[in-house]
Amino acid sequence: MADEGIELKSPFPVVPPLKDSKWSDLPSSADGESRPVEPPKKMPDIGEEHPCPFFVGGPDLNFVKPKSEPQDDEEDLFYQYLNECLHGVAWECVSQHSREISKEMYSALISDNPKKFAMDKETTKVLAKKIFKKINDPNWSEPCEPIDRIKFDVLSCQTYKLSKARYTVTNDALSEFHRKKVAQATTQRLINIYTSDMEKKLKKLDSKEIKQHPPRMPS
């Protein structure tokens, strides 16, 4: 039986509740008092072109200290692991974004700037090897040159193309689809240019006609 003179207190410090209504649903301490909790911080926006600083052109994060400063083996291992994590996050972003690309989006991108999305056979082989290795071995950490230095949107489109060629259609069918979509996109672009040009010419003709033969003012 506990002594009546002993007062039991919570081991946690008592924090008065905030008056702001946005903190009303926050968790409480052991003594029933509300505790303010900082809202989660948003990740910095580093742009649409590069979802991860690992890619060329992204923010330069200097994780490794200068070589002049001594580093022990544990610290070297830590920074190596951190770099591999960044590399894995970057390639997970490429993989995820390639699954969200539609046929129409792919066609619009490659027809808008074909040279940007061109990739030689050797680089394509390296990319295919890395993508299909991920299917059997979920490990992105191994760097692969030269694909680690390619722009994010190019990697996403090429990953989409290779995935579709492997799982949905043959390479010949995909090439035919590519030619068809590029032809359609090019034709539509030419039609839009012609229509816009004709509208401008008609506006000039109407303006000239009005100047030469102005409408009669009501008497």
LINFEN-V45661 format. One record per pair of residues at least 24 apart in sequence whose C-alpha atoms are under 8 Angstrom apart, sorted by the first residue. I is the first residue (numbers start at 0). J is the second residue. If there is no record, write none. Layout:
i=[I/I]
j=[J/J]
This chain:
i=[48/48/48/49/49/50/50/50/51/51/51/51/52/52/53/53/53/54/54/54/54/54/54/55/55/55/83/83/84/86/86/86/87/87/87/90/91/93/93/93/93/94/94/96/97/97/97/97/98/100/100/105/106/106/106/106/107/107/109/110/110/110/115/116/116/116/122/126/127/127/130]
j=[150/151/152/150/151/89/92/151/85/88/89/92/85/89/85/86/89/89/147/148/149/150/151/148/149/150/140/141/140/139/140/142/138/139/140/139/139/151/154/155/158/155/158/155/155/156/158/159/159/156/159/156/177/180/181/184/181/184/181/181/184/185/153/153/156/157/146/158/158/161/158]
